[in-house]
Amino acid sequence: MMQVPEDAAQRVSRIEALLDEAERVVPPGAGVDEATFSLRETRKRYLPDTLRAYLDIPPSLRGERDATGRTADELLIAQLDHLERATAQRLRELAARGTETIAANGAFLTERFGPAEALPEAVPAAAPASAPLALVRTFLDGIAQDAGPQPAALVAVAAERFMQLVPQLLSVQRGRMGFGAVEALQLTIPLRDGTALRFNLAAHRSGIEASATKVVRGIALRTETFDLDAWLHGLYENLGAFVERDRQTRETLTRFLEH
């Protein structure tokens, strides 16, 4: 899988995070002004084109300097810095409009329903047992319970269960020339924005190794290592969101837990 320099990967991650925020702020079908157009085009064209231009340069030639005296890595960093600053500025413009909108909405609610202090406290409704997050929590708890404390058992049981639930998202690494027990797994979960998170789990003599990698258009960005609890929490949230979006996986999970 193609890689970009670590400094560039960090900048791409920050730009993607800003674009994710913008996507949550701008509702589908919203009118297109300059800020919204720039943010959408940054995800659709500006960022991919910048990465593609870099990756089109043969790795052996990326250390050579151009007429300005800069290498391909230095040019990439400078262009990503430019994109990051522009994206942050456009997001600030959206936020300013959002502040005005929410203030106006608060005034409307007060006029419509009266002051919040004059209304009785709401009783929280219990989430249905079949909610996607509840299903995923039960599924993951079952893996941990059946695997016990041994790292190798956890990886093996997790690989077996994920193969039953989401085989299209799973890849495994086996020992003994590829025919032995599962020693590591990768579960690549698509996100709403077209990127993906790859959850990596491996068993070693010293214990379990858990990490996650952001994947953007086939490019693996920085991999971060987590303790097992934090890794499981991230997996729980992202797998739950995927199950909520994917009806077939949700139905498969429901049937699995019924047996």
C-alpha positions in Angstrom: 0.0 0.0 0.0 1.3 3.4 -1.0 2.6 5.6 1.8 3.2 9.4 2.2 5.8 10.9 4.6 4.8 11.0 8.3 4.6 14.8 8.3 2.3 14.7 5.3 0.1 12.0 6.8 -0.4 14.0 9.9 -1.6 17.0 7.9 -3.9 14.9 5.8 -5.4 13.5 9.0 -6.0 17.1 10.3 -7.6 18.2 7.0 -9.8 15.1 7.0 -10.9 15.9 10.6 -11.8 19.5 9.6 -13.8 18.2 6.6 -15.6 15.7 8.8 -16.6 18.6 11.1 -17.8 20.6 8.1 -19.8 17.7 6.8 -21.7 17.5 10.1 -22.3 21.3 10.0 -23.7 21.5 6.5 -26.9 19.5 6.0 -27.5 17.5 2.8 -29.1 19.6 0.1 -28.0 22.9 1.7 -27.4 25.8 -0.5 -23.9 26.2 -1.9 -22.0 29.3 -1.0 -18.3 29.9 -1.4 -17.2 28.3 1.9 -19.4 25.2 1.4 -18.3 24.8 -2.2 -14.6 25.1 -1.2 -14.9 22.5 1.6 -16.8 20.0 -0.7 -14.2 20.5 -3.5 -11.4 20.1 -1.0 -12.6 16.6 -0.2 -13.6 15.7 -3.7 -10.7 17.2 -5.7 -8.2 19.4 -4.0 -6.9 17.0 -1.5 -7.0 13.8 -3.7 -5.3 15.7 -6.6 -2.5 16.9 -4.3 -1.8 13.4 -3.0 -2.1 11.9 -6.5 0.4 14.4 -7.9 2.9 13.4 -5.2 2.3 9.6 -5.6 2.8 9.9 -9.4 6.4 10.8 -8.8 8.6 7.6 -8.7 9.9 7.1 -5.1 13.5 7.1 -6.3 13.1 10.6 -7.7 11.3 12.3 -4.8 14.6 13.4 -3.2 15.5 15.5 -6.3 15.0 19.2 -6.1 13.0 21.3 -8.6 13.8 24.7 -10.0 12.9 26.3 -6.7 15.2 24.0 -4.8 12.5 22.0 -3.1 12.0 18.2 -3.1 8.7 16.5 -3.7 8.3 15.9 0.0 8.8 19.6 0.7 6.4 20.6 -2.0 3.8 18.2 -0.7 4.1 19.5 2.9 3.8 23.1 1.7 0.7 22.4 -0.4 -1.0 20.4 2.5 -0.2 23.4 4.8 -2.0 25.6 2.3 -5.0 23.3 2.2 -5.2 22.9 6.0 -5.2 26.7 6.6 -7.8 27.3 3.9 -10.0 24.5 5.2 -9.8 25.8 8.7 -10.8 29.3 7.5 -13.8 28.0 5.6 -14.9 26.0 8.6 -14.7 29.2 10.8 -16.9 31.0 8.3 -19.5 28.1 8.6 -19.2 28.2 12.4 -19.9 32.0 12.5 -23.1 31.4 10.6 -24.1 28.5 12.8 -23.7 30.6 15.9 -26.2 33.1 14.5 -28.6 30.3 13.5 -28.6 28.5 16.9 -29.1 31.8 18.7 -32.2 32.5 16.6 -33.4 29.0 17.1 -33.1 29.4 20.9 -35.2 32.5 20.7 -37.9 30.7 18.7 -38.0 27.8 21.1 -38.5 30.1 24.1 -41.3 32.0 22.3 -42.9 28.7 21.2 -42.7 26.7 24.4 -41.9 29.2 27.1 -38.7 29.3 29.3 -37.0 25.9 29.8 -37.0 26.4 33.6 -40.9 26.5 33.5 -41.1 23.0 31.8 -40.9 19.6 33.7 -37.8 17.4 33.5 -37.9 14.9 30.7 -37.8 11.2 31.5 -35.1 9.6 29.3 -36.4 6.9 27.0 -34.6 3.5 27.2 -32.9 2.5 24.0 -34.4 -0.6 22.4 -32.5 -3.8 22.9 -32.1 -4.2 19.2 -30.4 -0.9 18.6 -27.2 -1.3 16.6 -24.9 -0.2 19.4 -26.6 -2.7 21.8 -26.2 -5.5 19.3 -22.5 -4.7 18.7 -21.9 -4.4 22.5 -23.4 -7.9 23.0 -21.3 -9.3 20.1 -18.0 -7.9 21.4 -18.7 -8.9 25.0 -19.3 -12.4 23.8 -15.9 -12.4 22.1 -14.1 -11.3 25.3 -16.0 -13.7 27.4 -15.4 -16.8 25.2 -11.7 -15.9 24.6 -10.7 -15.5 28.3 -7.4 -13.8 29.3 -5.1 -15.4 26.7 -4.0 -13.0 23.9 -3.9 -15.7 21.3 -7.4 -16.9 22.2 -8.7 -13.4 21.9 -7.3 -12.9 18.4 -8.5 -16.4 17.3 -12.1 -16.0 18.6 -12.3 -12.4 17.3 -11.2 -13.6 13.8 -13.7 -16.4 13.9 -16.6 -14.2 14.9 -15.8 -11.3 12.5 -15.5 -13.9 9.7 -19.1 -14.9 10.4 -20.3 -11.3 10.6 -18.3 -9.1 8.2 -16.0 -11.4 6.1 -15.7 -8.6 3.5 -14.0 -6.3 6.0 -11.6 -8.9 7.5 -8.1 -10.0 6.7 -6.1 -12.4 8.9 -2.4 -13.4 9.3 -1.7 -17.0 10.1 1.5 -18.6 11.4 3.3 -21.7 10.0 3.5 -20.7 6.4 0.0 -19.3 6.4 -1.7 -22.5 7.6 -1.4 -22.2 11.4 -3.5 -20.4 13.9 -4.5 -16.8 13.4 -1.9 -14.6 14.9 -3.2 -11.2 13.7 -6.3 -9.6 12.2 -7.2 -6.4 10.4 -10.8 -5.2 10.3 -11.3 -2.3 7.9 -14.5 -0.4 8.6 -15.7 2.1 6.0 -16.7 5.5 7.3 -19.5 7.8 6.1 -17.0 10.1 4.3 -15.5 7.4 2.1 -12.4 6.9 4.2 -11.9 3.9 6.5 -10.5 2.9 9.8 -8.4 -0.3 10.0 -8.4 -1.9 13.4 -5.4 -4.1 13.9 -5.1 -6.8 16.6 -2.1 -9.1 17.1 -1.0 -11.6 19.7 2.6 -11.8 20.9 4.4 -13.6 23.7 4.5 -10.4 25.6 0.7 -9.8 25.2 -1.7 -8.2 22.9 -1.0 -5.4 20.4 -3.9 -3.2 19.4 -3.7 -0.3 16.9 -5.8 1.6 14.3 -4.9 3.1 11.0 -6.7 5.8 9.0 -7.0 4.8 5.3 -7.8 7.6 2.8 -8.3 6.5 -0.8 -6.1 3.5 -0.5 -3.4 5.4 1.3 -2.6 4.2 4.9 -1.9 7.2 7.1 -0.4 7.1 10.6 -1.0 4.1 12.7 -1.7 4.7 16.4 -1.3 2.2 19.2 -3.9 1.9 21.9 -4.4 -0.1 25.1 -7.0 -2.9 24.6 -9.9 -1.1 26.4 -9.5 2.1 24.2 -9.2 0.0 21.1 -12.3 -2.0 21.9 -14.2 1.3 22.6 -13.2 2.7 19.2 -14.2 -0.6 17.5 -17.5 -0.6 19.3 -18.4 2.9 18.1 -17.2 2.5 14.5 -18.6 -1.0 14.0 -21.9 0.1 15.6 -22.1 3.0 13.1 -21.4 0.6 10.3 -24.0 -1.9 11.5 -26.5 1.0 11.7 -25.9 2.0 8.1 -25.6 -1.5 6.6 -28.9 -3.4 6.8 -27.5 -6.8 5.7 -24.8 -6.8 8.4 -27.4 -5.7 11.0 -29.7 -8.6 10.0 -26.7 -11.0 10.1 -25.8 -9.8 13.6 -29.3 -10.1 14.8 -29.6 -13.7 13.6 -26.2 -14.5 15.1 -27.1 -13.3 18.5 -30.5 -15.1 18.5 -28.7 -18.5 18.4 
